[in-house]
């Protein structure tokens, strides 16, 4: 290891990413594509990444579908341009592959809102309850979960549980409240939420709708109930994208992280997409954790094959059971891979 890389590795422990200067004249797209071939790597990019990262990725989508696709490839290295829990899920589904995350500090406010040690004590209060956890949670929380779910298959998962079985739903209280309304099940909710989906302004959205009466308002179910009540359509990130592709409306106000607008615009260049305004001074709603990943960090991550996601064997063995159970339920219900995002 060179002195430069050794120093950068020490900074990695502190900063969460390799702290090396990148030649500003370097063609990062060409270099990243070269490294993909040389290292037999596959790049996964979540919809909330910067547009240039999405454009260089092999697969773009929601977290679970990306991890499933990567597991099906013969790639030896998975580079996940997303947040920490997503890379953990990729590692759980591909335990023998090396999984890299450009910035280890690319966390998730929702996953962080449910610390496993606190949830374990919470669960002990309800020993007869089945635990359903949203995929947006840590690997360790999945070890305390009976069945995982995504925002698309959550209703199917909840309805698969016998009505005489009480349910704990974690970690997203907003998605939980939405599921209670849709399924009629009375669930115990963990008090967690996504910072991105909790700062939309009802007043500013109402004004925006008034200025664009021709527009449809579409929202992710992680949004607060008073925002969802305004929506013409509610769906997962993939669901929102597909809706805008098949629907005849020409203008949409979109209540989720603004990164998805890049794919919406690419799929429907003749349509107009407006990010729903948050309750702050920003004109759009970006996830600061997702945006920690950059093209420079992606390049360095692939070049030096670090930072790497490492999970204890027991976490993988116990945690993946909740994902497998979800996939069994989805398969029985006829939900294919493309719908499980």
LINDA-V198753 format. One record per backbone hydrogen bond with DSSP energy under -1.0 kcal/mol. NH is the residue of the N-H (numbers start at 1). CO is the residue of the C=O. Records with the same first field share a line. If there is no record, write none. Layout:
NH: CO, CO
//
This chain:
6: 2
7: 3
8: 4
9: 5
10: 6
11: 7
12: 8
13: 9
15: 11
16: 12
20: 18
26: 23
28: 26
31: 27
32: 28
33: 29
34: 30
35: 31
36: 32
37: 33
38: 34
39: 35
41: 36
42: 77
44: 79
45: 59
46: 81
47: 61
49: 46
54: 50
55: 51
58: 43
59: 43
61: 45
66: 62
67: 63
68: 64
69: 65
70: 66
71: 67
72: 68
76: 40
77: 40
78: 98
79: 42
80: 100
81: 44
82: 80
84: 106
87: 83
88: 84
89: 85
90: 86
91: 87
92: 88
93: 89
94: 90
97: 94
98: 76
100: 78
101: 307
104: 16
106: 103
107: 105
112: 108
114: 111
119: 115
120: 116
122: 118
123: 119
124: 120
125: 122
126: 123
129: 126
130: 166
132: 168
133: 147
134: 170
135: 149
137: 135
142: 138
144: 141
145: 142
146: 131
147: 131
148: 322
149: 133
154: 150
157: 153
158: 154
159: 155
161: 158
165: 162
168: 130
169: 188
170: 132
173: 192
176: 172
177: 173
178: 174
179: 175
180: 176
181: 177
182: 178
183: 179
184: 180
188: 167
190: 169
192: 190
201: 277
205: 201
206: 202
207: 203
208: 204
209: 205
210: 206
211: 207
212: 208
215: 212
216: 251
218: 253
219: 233
220: 255
223: 220
227: 224
228: 224
229: 225
230: 227
231: 228
232: 217
233: 217
235: 219
240: 236
241: 237
242: 238
243: 239
244: 240
245: 241
246: 242
247: 243
252: 272
253: 216
254: 274
255: 218
256: 254
258: 285
260: 257
261: 258
262: 259
264: 260
265: 261
266: 262
267: 263
268: 264
271: 268
272: 250
274: 252
276: 254
279: 199
280: 278
291: 287
292: 289
293: 290
298: 294
299: 295
300: 296
301: 297
302: 298
303: 299
304: 300
305: 301
306: 301
309: 99
316: 312
317: 313
318: 314
319: 315
320: 316
324: 320
325: 321
326: 322
327: 323
328: 324
329: 325
330: 326
331: 327
332: 328
333: 329
334: 331
335: 330
340: 337
//
